[in-house]
Amino acid sequence: MATGSGAAAAAADAEEKESGSRMITLTSNEGKAFVVTEASARQSATIRSMVDDGGCVDKGFPLPNVDSKTLARVIQYCDEHGNKEAHTVDERAALAKFDKDFIAELDADKAFLYDVTMAANYLHIQGLFALTTQCIADTIKGKTPEEIRTAFGIEYDLTAQDEEEIKEEDTHA
Amino acid sequence: MAPPRKQQQQEEEEMVAGGGDEAAAALRAPADVIARVFSQLDCVDLLSCSLVCRQWYRDSAELREEWRKEYMEAWNQFGLYVKQQPQQPCPTCSSSIRTLRGFAASATDSSVCMYMAVSLPIRSLTPARVSGDAGPSHTLAPPLLSPANAANKTVRVQINLEEHKCASRSRKRKTKAKVGRKKTKDSTENGSRNHPVVSVVSGSTTTSNAESSSSTSKAGEEIKVASQLRRFAFNDLKCATRNFRPESILGEGGFGCVFKGWIEENGTAPVKPGTGLTVAVKTLNHDGLQGHKEWVAEVDFLGNLHHPNLVRLIGYCVEDDQRLLDYNAKLSDFGLAKDGPVGDKTHVSTRVMGTYGYAAPEYVMTGHLTSKSDVYSFGVVLLEMMSGRRSMDKNRPNGEHNLVEWARPLLGERQRFYKLIDPRLEGNFSVKGAQKAAQLARACLNRDPKARPLMSQVVEVLKPLLNLKDMASSSYFYQTMQAERMAHSSSMNGRSHALKVQGSFARNGQQPMRSLSDGPRASPFRYSPKPNMK
């Protein structure tokens, strides 16, 4: 669902927009291709540098670390920020609202939020990365370690030995 | 756009359940991601994170160490934990790979608590936040202060007045008519930046059976429980404190200034100085940090709190922007350990509100407040009494601004602890007593709250000191010191102060009291820079 509309929106946007702009193909680790505008793709510093280096624009960019579901969501963000202007107050407000809704949706699914964070980090999408890490930080805030573990499904793996270590470290302080 | 949530949850569960190597490999979180997340947390939350799992513990180590250093620096310099925006960590250091998910939670709460306890930077207290009390709204982290702000950040006022029994019952006046009357803003009249917002506290011996006028103002409505409190008209308090006269200032806290005043014993009308009920009027500084919320909390809390050693809140005043609390003239409130923790909670987390220089390090650091935090504050006061210095004194030479930091090394040494003692005592104190008091202060000021004594133990230590008679003036050691001192400074501040280390404590059993009989100006709290005595 997310995949289809994300790609379709990207394609539609691309047609409407600057005809001179190149289209770029991004391929998920499952081999699914996503066609996006260059403006959208340039949100990612990783892809931007590859494009600027005159790399494999035609062949498209394989992204072995990102699955289709995550990539679709990331592209959704990039389309919004890459293809739309942010000059007027209204436009900026619209983008801010988009961000808010975007992150609220992710927040409901911590596993997916984490995937998107990883992808944003891997692709060096500054805005998205800031957005998602902030969301994770907000989740952590005010929680006990136990609650944090529950929220993110983390295993408690501190052993008795670690405990000693930590104690020792602390007494040195 | 999003797939139905159920489906997502299922997926997540699968991932969690199947947290084998394969899944974990796909779910790795590089250190820079974690670092970025951590950098957006404050110290308390970072500490929680360090106890989540081993990797988080290691990932957060660098940042915690950094903060610890910053903290120590700030502590030495300002007596406060100072932390603003954490620095963004270097985005290129992604060497290690961290796993966030794919694990099953298996920890017990007690182990978490233990870890929390051991990993607090300045080893702090027992169980960390109690789970269930989660929610950001409950566990407010200490506000992060900037050095520039630090001086303005202090909040609690601490007053020690001699208990004052009301001398006369005459001069009763009808005042009810005045109560609640609208008042134009004349807060600036007292010329200070402390706009009077007042609380009034009365002599502990009087019971307040005063009228509780149901208030109509917004702030008044929020004070529900404290029905026993009197409600003052701003004008009354203004008169009671003689127009908020600077001479009647008892102390100053982040809240605002505290003034001495006199009111009717059973009413709200002001009376002549020296008659009626002596009260402390605490004003709320408008641009202070302790805002309306804290004010209401204080009124609510103190209004219901009756303890011989704590000041009793008599009433309050809400008029327009004027908010004042009226205390009985006896109080040591170093940021009370807020509402006593209930049940299995051993502390409460609050916004850090403490008078600069009195607040215990772990409180400043973590916002965790226990009775041991108050023991620390007591230690500071004890030190103030012994040394005749204020807890924070910007007028002193560098390195002596923070009394505790200055005194800490001296407290441990028999040879040097004389330097601590207020020279104005002129040897008129018991050597043994002073030594014991110094030891006690040292114990109270221990950075580890658990190592601090209980207040009951403090009393036990202080009690016998009363009977000590080995005056320092007759000791050889002291005479040498004195001679040394004289050589250093020609001008010694004249008369011996009324304060005696040995006698001042147990006057009413356990409460350290400072006599106000010779006026606040004469108190060492108000003492101006003293001759260099190295």
Interface residues (C-beta under 8 A of the other chain):
Chain A: M1 A2 S5 G6 Q76 E105 A108 D109 K110 A111 F112 Y114 D115 T117 M118 N121 F129 T133 Q134 I136 A137 I140 K141 G142 K143 T144 P145 E146 E147 I148 R149 T150 F152 G153 I154 E155 Y156 D157 L158 T159 D162 E163 I166 K167 D170 T171 A173
Chain B: M1 A2 P3 R5 Q8 Q9 E11 E12 M15 V16 G19 L27 R28 A29 P30 D32 V33 R36 V37 F38 Q40 L41 D42 D45 S48 C49 L51 V52 C53 R54 W56 Y57 R68 L100 R101 G102 F103 A104 A105 S106 A107 D109 S111 V112 M114 Y115 M116 V118 S119 L120 P121 I122 R123 A128 R129 V130 S131 A134 G135 P136 S137 H138 T139 L140 A141
